[in-house]
Amino acid sequence: MRVPSCLASFTVGVLLATSLHAQTTVRPCEGYESNARNLMMPPEVSVRTFANGEVRAIGLDTSEPACCSAHLMVDFFVASEPFPSCALVSAGNGSGFSGFRMADLTASYDPATGLTLTLPAGRFDGIGSVMSPLHVTINRATGTVTARHD
């Protein structure tokens, strides 16, 4: 049975979007993405603090590539450390998200896992941006940050 080329292209696009959808990376705050020049504007919306100022979520936008330039920096204090730790959340393979709605960021706390930040994050699907929840959990007891994008 021969599959029409338009259906084959659609299937490849869905498989690509699905595989991209599953990838979210957390890495150290190194490189050009985590530069202060990339702070999303306005700062009063793009910088949010939690846990009495012990955790900061900072929206960053590198401007390029145009499809995938948004990253989330998480700056947080670990109880046993005198200086803050920093993690950069990206869409995967060093690429960023297509955007965030920082004004819609919410937080919840579970003593077993830590502070979870949830915000709408866009992922470029080859045609446009598809917004879905990004969940970032900061466990200050262990000094770890995990992320998943639905």
ZIZITA-V426945 format. One record per backbone hydrogen bond with DSSP energy under -0.5 kcal/mol. CO is the residue of the C=O (numbers start at 1). NH is the residue of the N-H. Records with the same first field share a line. If there is no record, write none. Layout:
CO->NH ; NH
//
This chain:
4->8
5->9
6->10
7->11
8->12
9->13
10->14
11->15
12->16
13->17
14->18
15->19
16->20
17->21
18->22
19->23
20->23
22->24
25->90
27->88
28->30
31->34
32->35
35->38
36->39
38->61
42->45 ; 46
43->47
46->48 ; 59
48->57
50->54 ; 55
51->54
54->77
55->50
56->58 ; 75
57->48
58->73
59->40
60->71
62->64
65->68
68->96
69->62
70->97
71->60 ; 73
72->89
73->58 ; 75
74->76 ; 87
75->56
76->85
78->81
85->76
86->29
87->74 ; 89
88->27 ; 90
89->72
90->25
92->95
95->91 ; 92
97->70
99->122
100->102
101->104
102->105
106->118
108->116
110->113 ; 114
114->110
115->117 ; 138
116->108
117->136
118->106
119->134
120->101
121->132
122->98 ; 99
123->130
128->125
129->131
130->123
132->121
133->150
134->119 ; 136
135->148
136->117 ; 138
137->139 ; 146
138->115 ; 140
139->143 ; 144
140->79
144->139
146->137
148->135 ; 150
//
